[in-house]
């Protein structure tokens, strides 16, 4: 029978994180006690004052279409946020609001990519980057940042990856999946390379900006390099910092007004505006009391410290301390020599990916859902989201220990 599915889908995969979460949920529905470390979603509720703002907008009849790029008051709140927190100046017409940070990135790459344009992406990388670039007919150039470099690329690696076809350098700090964050010094070193190539656009995904720990300050490339500001696009959103994942609110800002206009055109022919009353909630989030974030960070730090300490004590795992976000990314290279794991690999010759095989065993035999590292371009690892309760974390880590220790 003729297939009606477009061939473009042959080169992309469904989101592994969503697939893992769906499988874990199906096992839970069967009554099994699954610990879910898959979803990157805070387990905190959205602060009440944000919900109240949306409810008030709903009750006031703000239920109609808005301008495609967002309501003026939210765009002003975003402009004010950049000035107040990042010392970056934008005009309202240089800001766009979309249905989540993922939609922002999709619109952006659809708006700027031509066939064959190259996008440099440090790996491990967030699962959707590569596929979004591919759907936009671009080529993702993956630069491996191994655990020995704390999952961060060097200026030398960046320069070696640049070709005449390079159009974009995409950076996510703090990172999903590793939690690694570039320091001001490290960013300045990367900026020094990029300043030599004036045609490269910088895309800074700052979605975890407010989730930095241990007193480490946040910086992005436009903040450390005035020369890069005029050719940067900053992507951010409400999901992570304000526990608003289901609200679907993301935004971007750039001095390249034509890029924002192009994104507006793409959005106008796809989703149109983000939810009208949710935008009022986003406005309240940016303008309101930020103390909720500090309380959430305290809980995340406690969880992070526990996970890193406990997993680091397991033979075969290397576990760097994340500087931000809410993920831990253990490296399993040391596990490959374990007798039991060698037997497991031999029993499953069809599976060449050790991280995927381990993740499968953890879920099916130990009822712990983690995401295999290959989803992020790094096979010898897996990602744990500690955006869940300490009780669940303790139970899940105990099961991971039992599984891995059984291989030795």
ROBA-564144 format. One line per 3 residues: number of its first residue (from 1); their letters; for each residue x, y, z of C-alpha. Coordinates in steps of 0.001 Angstrom, whole numbers. Layout:
! residues N
NUM) A) X,Y,Z; ... $
! end
This chain:
! residues 408
1) XXX) 0,0,0; 1234,3490,-821; 2711,5394,2124 $
4) XXX) 1375,8881,2640; 4028,9831,5197; 6570,12419,4055 $
7) XXX) 10136,11230,3470; 11496,14004,5689; 10440,11911,8666 $
10) XXX) 12907,9215,7651; 15769,11280,9064; 14342,12090,12492 $
13) XXX) 13263,10098,15529; 10494,10584,18079; 11689,12313,21251 $
16) XXX) 13445,9632,23361; 12652,11455,26588; 8936,11493,25792 $
19) XXX) 9093,7845,24692; 10770,6780,27947; 8229,8746,29969 $
22) XXX) 5337,7196,28029; 6690,3662,28599; 7216,4357,32293 $
25) XXX) 3666,5685,32558; 2282,2595,30843; 4093,368,33341 $
28) XXX) 2714,2481,36176; -772,2032,34708; -198,-1713,35007 $
31) XXX) 344,-1176,38717; 4127,-1387,38711; 6171,793,41049 $
34) XXX) 8239,2677,38475; 10632,5459,39479; 10658,8004,36679 $
37) XXX) 13913,9874,36102; 13053,10615,32477; 11106,13843,32214 $
40) XXX) 12810,17223,32536; 9947,18739,34461; 10000,20381,37912 $
43) XXX) 7772,18569,40376; 6792,21893,41965; 3448,23526,41272 $
46) XXX) 3310,26846,39434; 3368,29672,42016; -113,30855,42949 $
49) XXX) 413,34488,41944; 1167,33341,38388; -1961,31197,38275 $
52) XXX) -3988,34069,39711; -2834,36380,36912; -3929,33898,34274 $
55) XXX) -7245,33279,36018; -7903,37022,36225; -7146,37394,32510 $
58) XXX) -9485,34500,31736; -12275,35968,33831; -11715,39383,32240 $
61) XXX) -12411,37894,28828; -8850,37886,27522; -9628,34759,25530 $
64) XXX) -9205,35995,21963; -6405,35919,19451; -3457,38126,20271 $
67) XXX) -729,39474,18025; 1212,36507,16640; 4421,37523,18419 $
70) XXX) 2822,38106,21835; 926,40707,23843; 2693,44068,24301 $
73) XXX) 2771,43861,28104; 4507,40457,28074; 7011,41622,25476 $
76) XXX) 7749,44645,27675; 8267,42325,30667; 10744,40319,28581 $
79) XXX) 12593,43470,27481; 12739,44604,31118; 13985,41183,32228 $
82) XXX) 16894,41273,29768; 17852,44780,30850; 17526,44064,34568 $
85) XXX) 19134,40625,34738; 21485,40465,31744; 22299,44125,30969 $
88) XXX) 21097,43496,27403; 18904,45994,25579; 16138,45033,23167 $
91) XXX) 13104,46703,21638; 9659,45083,21747; 9825,44400,18004 $
94) XXX) 12988,42382,18668; 11093,39929,20899; 8778,37046,20022 $
97) XXX) 6678,34806,22289; 5880,31243,21190; 4271,28071,22484 $
100) XXX) 7285,26883,24464; 11036,27073,24026; 10990,24123,21607 $
103) XXX) 8611,26009,19304; 10885,29056,19496; 13825,26964,18307 $
106) XXX) 11791,25292,15573; 10540,28622,14262; 14045,30065,14439 $
109) XXX) 15729,27349,12397; 12899,27220,9890; 13325,30960,9491 $
112) XXX) 17115,31073,9003; 18317,27794,7458; 19000,27108,3805 $
115) XXX) 19817,23616,2487; 23326,22613,3527; 23851,25335,6136 $
118) XXX) 25822,23970,9065; 25005,24337,12762; 27749,23577,15298 $
121) XXX) 26278,21818,18335; 28326,20709,21375; 27530,17127,22397 $
124) XXX) 26011,15893,24656; 23132,18033,23375; 19414,18386,24013 $
127) XXX) 17555,15708,22063; 15649,18012,19697; 18485,20219,18419 $
130) XXX) 19772,17844,15765; 16339,16883,14448; 15083,20470,14313 $
133) XXX) 18152,21470,12284; 17633,18468,10005; 13964,19288,9435 $
136) XXX) 15046,22798,8438; 17339,21201,5797; 20481,22114,7677 $
139) XXX) 23384,19922,8783; 24153,19433,12460; 27901,19403,13103 $
142) XXX) 28355,17656,16443; 31417,18495,18540; 32051,15935,21260 $
145) XXX) 32723,17270,24754; 33814,14217,26796; 33580,13806,30529 $
148) XXX) 37282,14681,30855; 36317,18204,29740; 33314,18265,32075 $
151) XXX) 31125,17971,28971; 32225,21388,27632; 33923,22036,24299 $
154) XXX) 37185,23923,23977; 37908,26962,21787; 40196,24749,19696 $
157) XXX) 37377,22293,19040; 35049,25118,18071; 37518,26601,15607 $
160) XXX) 38237,23213,14046; 34506,22674,13441; 34005,25953,11571 $
163) XXX) 33777,25717,7782; 32636,28103,5031; 29160,26540,5442 $
166) XXX) 28894,27278,9174; 25856,29468,9784; 25094,28966,13484 $
169) XXX) 26813,28104,16736; 24223,26745,19178; 25073,26680,22885 $
172) XXX) 23022,25564,25892; 24407,26527,29312; 23511,25233,31875 $
175) XXX) 23120,22146,29756; 20472,19565,29223; 21485,16710,29648 $
178) XXX) 24642,17246,31744; 23949,20282,33921; 27370,21639,32921 $
181) XXX) 27624,25429,32759; 30302,27461,31006; 32091,29999,33180 $
184) XXX) 32586,33618,32188; 36218,32840,31323; 35274,29821,29216 $
187) XXX) 32644,31812,27335; 35099,34632,26646; 37490,32087,25152 $
190) XXX) 34748,30760,22855; 33741,34321,22014; 37305,35128,20965 $
193) XXX) 36994,32434,18296; 33557,33507,17122; 34584,37158,16891 $
196) XXX) 36927,36143,14056; 33998,34833,11986; 31522,37708,11587 $
199) XXX) 28981,35734,9551; 28246,33116,12194; 24990,33563,14109 $
202) XXX) 25043,32696,17820; 22000,30960,19297; 22083,30858,23096 $
205) XXX) 19523,28538,24699; 19215,29944,28224; 16195,27960,29399 $
208) XXX) 18017,26893,32606; 19466,30348,33267; 17885,30745,36694 $
211) XXX) 18864,27262,37872; 22546,27897,38654; 23949,26529,41919 $
214) XXX) 26730,27038,44457; 26770,30789,43926; 28016,30413,40354 $
217) XXX) 26824,33403,38289; 25099,32991,34934; 26644,34318,31747 $
220) XXX) 25907,33834,28075; 27945,34778,25012; 26203,38127,24324 $
223) XXX) 26801,39126,27958; 30568,38506,27796; 31176,39754,24254 $
226) XXX) 29641,43044,23071; 30925,42207,19577; 28592,39197,19404 $
229) XXX) 25436,40935,20592; 24358,42161,17182; 24388,38610,15771 $
232) XXX) 22946,36637,18668; 19524,35122,19272; 18703,34382,22901 $
235) XXX) 16105,31679,23545; 14417,31296,26913; 11084,30394,28470 $
238) XXX) 8941,29992,31555; 8892,26190,31831; 11852,25372,34042 $
241) XXX) 12389,28343,36348; 8712,28919,37108; 7440,25298,36959 $
244) XXX) 5246,26209,33989; 5959,23334,31604; 2338,22792,30641 $
247) XXX) 1725,26477,30004; 3864,26312,26850; 5495,29740,26920 $
250) XXX) 8877,30434,25372; 10469,33549,23937; 13392,34809,21903 $
253) XXX) 15124,38145,21508; 17623,39406,18960; 18995,42683,17650 $
256) XXX) 18557,41017,14251; 15017,42331,13850; 14648,40623,10477 $
259) XXX) 15114,37231,12154; 12348,37965,14657; 10099,39106,11796 $
262) XXX) 10883,35911,9894; 10024,33844,12970; 6773,35804,13235 $
265) XXX) 5998,34828,9629; 6651,31134,10322; 4586,31269,13498 $
268) XXX) 1769,33111,11740; 1377,30178,9372; 1622,27485,12051 $
271) XXX) 600,27982,15672; -194,31723,15586; -116,33285,19061 $
274) XXX) 684,31546,22322; -2293,31051,24642; -3747,34469,25442 $
277) XXX) -4338,34190,29190; -1218,32074,29714; 721,35071,28415 $
280) XXX) -623,37123,31325; 670,34419,33660; 4074,34675,31989 $
283) XXX) 4052,38428,32433; 3327,37999,36149; 6133,35442,36428 $
286) XXX) 8752,37785,34998; 7568,40863,36875; 6698,39236,40191 $
289) XXX) 8368,37873,43312; 11307,35643,42340; 11823,34100,45803 $
292) XXX) 10011,30937,44711; 12963,30146,42448; 15408,30286,45364 $
295) XXX) 13271,27868,47367; 13092,25493,44412; 16867,25739,43926 $
298) XXX) 17485,24715,47543; 15540,21523,46963; 17330,20863,43675 $
301) XXX) 20757,21315,45278; 19900,18851,48047; 18747,16311,45467 $
304) XXX) 21709,16913,43173; 24209,16437,45993; 22568,13196,47070 $
307) XXX) 22433,11746,43557; 26045,12643,42742; 27351,11307,46061 $
310) XXX) 25482,8011,45844; 26107,7325,42154; 29787,8283,42436 $
313) XXX) 30197,5485,44981; 29042,2872,42441; 31872,1049,40690 $
316) XXX) 31915,1736,36950; 30285,5176,37057; 31889,8605,36771 $
319) XXX) 29559,11395,37837; 30585,15047,37427; 28956,17619,39701 $
322) XXX) 26470,19649,37620; 26604,23434,38006; 23000,23979,36974 $
325) XXX) 19705,22626,35547; 18292,19482,37212; 20117,16628,35544 $
328) XXX) 22967,14267,36387; 24738,12509,33506; 26803,9515,34664 $
331) XXX) 29475,8189,32310; 29448,4371,32102; 32753,3808,30269 $
334) XXX) 34116,2078,33376; 31208,-351,33358; 32074,-1805,29955 $
337) XXX) 34721,-4083,31514; 32397,-5506,34155; 31979,-9290,33590 $
340) XXX) 28208,-9155,33946; 27845,-6250,31571; 30073,-7978,29010 $
343) XXX) 27752,-11014,29218; 24740,-8752,28802; 26225,-7183,25675 $
346) XXX) 27038,-10656,24306; 23454,-11781,24933; 22164,-8797,22940 $
349) XXX) 24472,-8532,19907; 21815,-6541,18060; 22258,-3667,20547 $
352) XXX) 25614,-1957,20063; 24730,991,22296; 25753,269,25933 $
355) XXX) 23816,3198,27376; 20622,2123,25642; 21059,-1477,26792 $
358) XXX) 21643,-405,30390; 18631,1905,30286; 16469,-924,28973 $
361) XXX) 17586,-3262,31770; 17020,-574,34392; 13450,-9,33221 $
364) XXX) 12359,-3578,32474; 14078,-5386,35333; 14517,-2710,38005 $
367) XXX) 11618,-341,37207; 13774,2789,36907; 13278,5065,33900 $
370) XXX) 16388,6921,32709; 17208,8282,29260; 20084,6635,27359 $
373) XXX) 23005,8876,26536; 22763,8225,22793; 19595,10333,22787 $
376) XXX) 21947,13223,23509; 24760,12134,21190; 26849,10367,23875 $
379) XXX) 26483,6569,23984; 28446,5765,27160; 26074,7424,29577 $
382) XXX) 22533,8037,30730; 20576,10997,32043; 18795,11248,35359 $
385) XXX) 16375,14063,36044; 16294,14820,39753; 13213,17001,39392 $
388) XXX) 11275,14576,41555; 10894,13929,45282; 13738,12776,47535 $
391) XXX) 11734,9668,48390; 11586,8706,44711; 15241,9629,44212 $
394) XXX) 16394,7447,47119; 14348,4517,45859; 15543,4929,42272 $
397) XXX) 19217,5346,43153; 19047,2236,45332; 17702,258,42373 $
400) XXX) 20386,1637,40044; 23049,581,42565; 21619,-2928,42806 $
403) XXX) 21530,-3256,39030; 25070,-2028,38359; 26681,-3839,41295 $
406) XXX) 25219,-7080,39958; 27469,-6779,36899; 30673,-7083,38930 $
! end
